[in-house]
Every structure is written in structure tokens, then in C-alpha cells.
Amino acid sequence: MHTPISVSIIGASGYTGGELLRLLLDHPHVVVKQVTSERNAGNFVHFTHPNLRGRTRLQFVSASEVEPCDLLFLCLPHGGAMQKIEHYAALAERIIDLSADFRLRNPDDYVRWYGKPHANPAWLEKFVYGLPELHREEMRTARYISGVGCNATATNLAIYPLFANDLADASRDVICEVKVGSSEGGNQASEATHHPERAGVMRSFAPTGHRHTAEVLQALARVGAQPRVHLSATAVDNVRGVLATAHVFVKPGVEEKDIFKAYRQTYRNEPFVRIVKERTGVYRYPEPKILAGSNYADVGFEFDPATGRVVALAAIDNLMKGAAGSAVQAMNIVYGWEETTGLTFPGLHPV
């Protein structure tokens, strides 16, 4: 029997914070101590997250009132965690930061992809990138774990087996299109997210220069691959979900059986990655719809032998495997618990 640890969430009023709280309330080894929101301080959590009505009597507090705990989750907008990381580190032995503040190892990448220098570059090397499929062993002994970009997660899971198994031609460009739901934009309304403007769209909003490209480049560099990666993002009329469609060219002589073997070997022991490649049926390829609320990533591919092109596909729920779900999975790894604890919900069908 595990003694429960105390956890608190800084910035719990957003979609990611709410999803994280939903998971933690049912986690058998965790007691949620405090959750913060500056504009909702004093209000019950269920006023903001109505799905949690009857599940908790927690009230939001100001971040200035947070007391020491075992593990602190940071769910702040970009820039919020790096500014006060020393303060947060004094409150908890371990930190899992869901923002982009500590995802990249090279401080120069923040200048390139985020447009300004990192406020605390010395802290970057203290964090482990929080995608278990790539960094599980480092995470086991980590005190500080970063979040994962949802679009980067889908892209990395789609293409990583091709590079890790030396099948991809790294001299050829990698082109990936991610189609994303509206919850990626957060819970603060804007002109772009106003319902009459957002509903029914198929809108390209980041044809080039998407920040999550940096996480894909960083992941591929781990296996010695340095291709040029082009990531484009399109908003579609979903609330949740990411579908990554990546185009990768393989080396001459590579056959479909080699590709299948690479995916199977890479993911055969992964509890949350499912290879989806059927000959027939509506769901013969990865589909975000059936993953809502689930921590699974469905990965598949098609191969065109005439051109050597692999179309690699991955579907996730951006708030789960792309954020809160991976954070809880990381917590399970850090504390040596069964990795699937609190994360076994398989999704719904039909939805």
C-alpha cells in the first residue's frame, strides 16, 4: 500500500489544469492539497470545471497562498514558470511543468522559436522532457519534468520509429500537417475562438514556424538525425484532438515489412501507444474522435513503394496524451508506481 503524496496545481482554472485535476482526484496514490487561480480565488472548483461537481469541494486559492507539498504541477501560460521557478522549487521536492518553459535544452532555441531569451537558462538542463516513450529512463530519477507540446507529441510518435530504426532518409525533408481542435487555444476567448468565427472552420493558422517544430527536431537529434522538419497546423471543427499526418521518405530498399517491424519494436512495450493499421473499416487509421479523455496515442502508416514515401499518422487527445495525461504518466514513473495508474480510460464509441 502506497502512502499518498500531496500535490498542488498552479494555474488550475484552464483546460489543462482542469483535466489534470480530473485525473488526480481519482488517482489512488495522490491527495490534491491546493489548486490556484488568481481570478477565481475563493470560488469552488466546480464553478469553472462543472464536470467535477460532486467530486470535490476544493476552492481555488491565490498562488501566493500555496503551501509546501510533495509534487507541484505548473499549468501556467508560457513564460509564467520560468520567471518564478526558484520559488516553486522551494515549495516542492518535485515539479512537473506543463508549459513550454523547460521543454528545450538549448537556450538559443527559445530565441529562435519563442522570440525572446529564456529567463532562467541555467534551469533547462535540470528538466527532463516529459514524453515517456522517449525519456522514460531519465524520468525515473528526475526531480523536474517538462511538459510536452501536443502537436509535437503526435508528430514525434508518428515518425520516431522511422528514424530510431535508421529507415528514414534524413537528407530528405520531413513535412507534417497537424489538424487540431479548439481546446488547443486555451480557455481565454479571442476573436479567433469566438464561436461564430471558430465553428465549422478548416483554418490554417500556422503554415510555417510552429513552435512545436523545435521539440520534433530535438527528439530526432537524440537518434542522430537532423532532417529539415516543416510543421503546419490547421484548426478544424473539433473541441479535442490532434491528427498528425507526416510525410517521410525512407532509404532505398526499405520495404513495408521493415517499416511495420520498426513500429512494432519501438512500441511493443508501450502501455499507451497502439498501432492502428487495418486493411478495411472506418477506423483503419488513427482517429482522434475515439480518444477523447484517453491517454492513448494511436499510430499508423501507409507506404508508397513507388516513391519511398511513408505517410505516418498519429492521433491523440491534446489535453490528455498531449498535456495532462502525459504529466500523470510522468508522475507514475517518477514515483515507481504502475505507469497506467489513473489513466486506463479507453475513450468512448460512439461519441
N, C-alpha and C positions, 0 to 999 in steps of 0.2 A: 504493500500500500504506500503510495507516494504522499508525502506531506505537501499540501497545496502551496504554491508560491503566490505572492501578492504581485499583481500587475496593475499598472495605471496607463491611461491613454491620454496623451497630449494632443488636442485637436480632434475631439471625438464627435463633432457635430456634422462632419462631412460624410459623403457616401462611403468612403473607405473606412473612416473611423467607425461609422455605424455598422458596417459589415464585419469589421474586426470585433466589435463589442458583441454582435450576434454570435459569433463563433466562440468567444471567450466565456460567455455566460453558460454555455453548455459543456465547456471543457472540464473534465474530471479532476485535473491537477492544478487548477487555477482559481484564485479568488480575485475578482475585479475590485480594486480598492477605490480608485477615483477616476473620473473622466472629466476632461476640461472643455470648455467653450467660453470664450470671452463674451460673446453677445447673448449666449443662452444661460449664463451663470445663474444658478438658483432655480432653474426650471427642471422638471422631471425629464429624463432621457426620452420617454415615450412621446413627448410632445414633438420632438424632432424626428425620432425613429419610431413611427407608430406600430411597426411590426413587433416591437419589443414591449408593447403594452401587456401588463400582467406577468412579464418575465423578470422585471427588475424595478426596484424603487429608487435606483440611483438618480441623483441630481447632478447636473453639471456644476463644476466649480471653476473658478479662475485658475489659470496656470500658476499664479503666484501662491496659491494655497496647496499646491501638490506636496505631499509628504513623501519621505523615503519609501521605497518598495524594492522588490527583488528584480523586477523587469519593467522597463519603461518602453512603451510603444510611442513613437513620434509620428503623427499624421498631419504634419503641417505643410503649408504651401512651400514651394521651392524657395530656399533662402532662409526659412524660419529656423531650421535645426542647426545649420552651420553657425549661425550668429550666437547661439547660446549653448553649444554642445558641452562646454566645461560645466555649466550649471546643471544640465541634465545628467551628466556623468556623475556628479556628486550626489544625485538623488537615488541612483540605482546601480547595482553591480553590472547589469547588462542592459543594453539598448538595442532595439530593432527600429530603425528609422525607415518609414515607408516612402519618404520623399526621394528626390533625385540628388540630395545634397552630398551623399557619400558613395555614389554608385561607381564613379570613375576614379581610377587610380592616378592618372596623370593630371595634375592641376591645370596644365595647358589646355586640356580638353574642355574644361569649364569655360575658358575664354572663348574657345572656338565654337562650342555648341550652345552655351548659355549666355554668351555676350558680355560676361564680366568675370573678374578673377574670383577664385574661391576665397571665402572669408577666413577659413581655417585649414589651409592646405596640409599642415602637419598631421591632421586627423585622418586624412584619406587612407593612409597606409594601415591605420588601426581597424578599419572596417573590412569585412568580408562581403563580397557581392552575394546577395541573398537568393540566388536561384539554386536550389538543392541539386538539381540534375548536373550542374557544372561544378559546384563548390562544396559538396556535402562534407568531405573530409576536413576541410579548413573550418567549416562551420561548427564542427563538433567541439572545438576548443575555443571558439571565438567569444569575446565579450561584446563586440559591436558588429551588428549585421545591417547592411544597407537594404533598402527596398529594391524592387525590380520594376523597370518600365514595362507596362503591359504590352505595348507593341513590340518592344524588344524581346520580351519573353516568348511571344508567339513566333516571331521571326527566328530567334535562336533555336527554339525547339524544332522548328521546321527544317532548318538547314544544317544544324550542328553535326548530325551523323555523317553527312557527306564529306565534311572537312576533317572531322576527327578520325575517319577511316581512310583518309587520303584518296577519296574518289573524285572530289571536285577539282576542276582545273582552276587553280587560284589566280591564273593570269587573266581569266575572263571575268567580266563584271557580274556582280550579283544584283538582281533587280527584284524588289519586293514591294507589293502593294498590300496595305493593311486596310481593311474595312472595319469601321469602329462605331459603336453605339454612343448615344448621347451622354451616358454617365461618365464617359471619359472627361467631359468638360467640367466635372465637379458640380456642386450644388449651388453655386453662385450664378444667378441668371445674368445673361448678357444679350446683346442684340442677336448674336448668332444662335443662342439657345432658347430664345423666346419661341413658344410653341408654334405660332403661325409661320415663323421663319425656319424652324427646325424640322417640323413634321413633313414626312414624305420626301425628304431630300436624298440625293446621292451627290454629295458636295465634296469636291476636292478642297481640303483646307491646308495641306502641307505637301504639295507636289515634290518639293525638294527641301533639303536642310532640316529634316525632322530630327529632334534632339536624341531620340532613342537610337539613331544610327550609331552613335558613339558606343553604346552598350553592345551592339552587334559586332562592331569592329574589335572591341576589347575581348569579347568571347572567342572570336575566331583567332585572335593573336595567341591565345592560350595553346592552340594546337599548331602554331607556326604558320598560320595562313593570313595573308594580308591582301585579300582582293579589294577592289573598289566596290563599295556597297551603296546602292541607291534605294532609299526608302521613301515611299509615298503613302500618304494617308488620306482616306476618303470617309466622310461621315455618311452613314446610312440610317434608315429609319428603324433602328433598334434602340432600346434603352441599355441593355447589357450586351457584351460580346465583342470579340475581335476575331477576324478571319485573316490570317496572313497567307498570301499567295506569292511564293518566291520562285524565281527562275534562276537555276544554277546549271552551268554546263559541266559535264563530267569529262574525265580524261578518255582518250581513245581506247577502245577495247572494253570499257566498262559495260556490263550487261545488267538487265533488270534484276537478275538473281543476286548480283553483287550489292545492288542498292538495297534490296529487301534484307539481305543479311546484315548490312550496316545498321539499318534501323532497328532490327531485332536485337542485335548485340548491344547497341547503345542503350536501349530502353527496356531490356528484358527484365531487369530487377527494379524498375522504377514504379512505385506504387500509384503514381498519378498520371503517367503517360500511357495512352492507349493508341496502338497502331490501327488506323481505320483505313482499310483498303479492300473493298469488296468488289466483286465483278458486276453485281446488279443491285438494285434497290435505291430508294430515295436517299438513304443515309450511307451511301457507299464512300463518301468523302467526309472529312471533318466538318461539323456543323455547329456553330456557337449556340444556336437556339436551345438545344437539349442539354447544354452545360450550365444554364443559369443557376447560380447558387452553389455550383460544384467546383471543387478544386482540380478536376481532371483537365488535362490537355489532350485533345485528340489530334493525332498527327498522321498524315498520309502523303502519298505522292503519285504522280504519273510520270512515265518516262517515254520520251520520243527518241527511239534509237536512230532515226534518220538524221537527227540534228545533234544528238547528245545532250538534249535539254531535259532536265528534271524540273517538273513543277511540284515544288514541295509545299505542303499545306499544313497549317496548324490552327486549331480553334480553341479559344479559352473564354472564360468569363473574366473580363478585365478587372472586376472588383475582387475576384477570388484568386485564381492562379496568377493573375496579373497584379495582385496587390495583397489584400488581407489574407487570402488562403495561403500564399507562399510565406507570409510572415508567421502565421501559426505553424506551418510546416517547419520553418526555420527554428521556431521556439522548441518544438518537439525534438529536433535534432540536438540542439544545444543542451537540453536537459536530459538527454538519453532516454526519452520516452518513445513508445511506439510511434513511428512517423505519421501514421494515419489518424492518430487520436484527435477526435473532434472534427474530422474532415471527411467522413465517409459518405456524406450525402451524395447520391449519384446524379442528381438532376431529375427533371420531370419530362414525361412524354405521355400525351401531347401537352403542349403549352399554348 
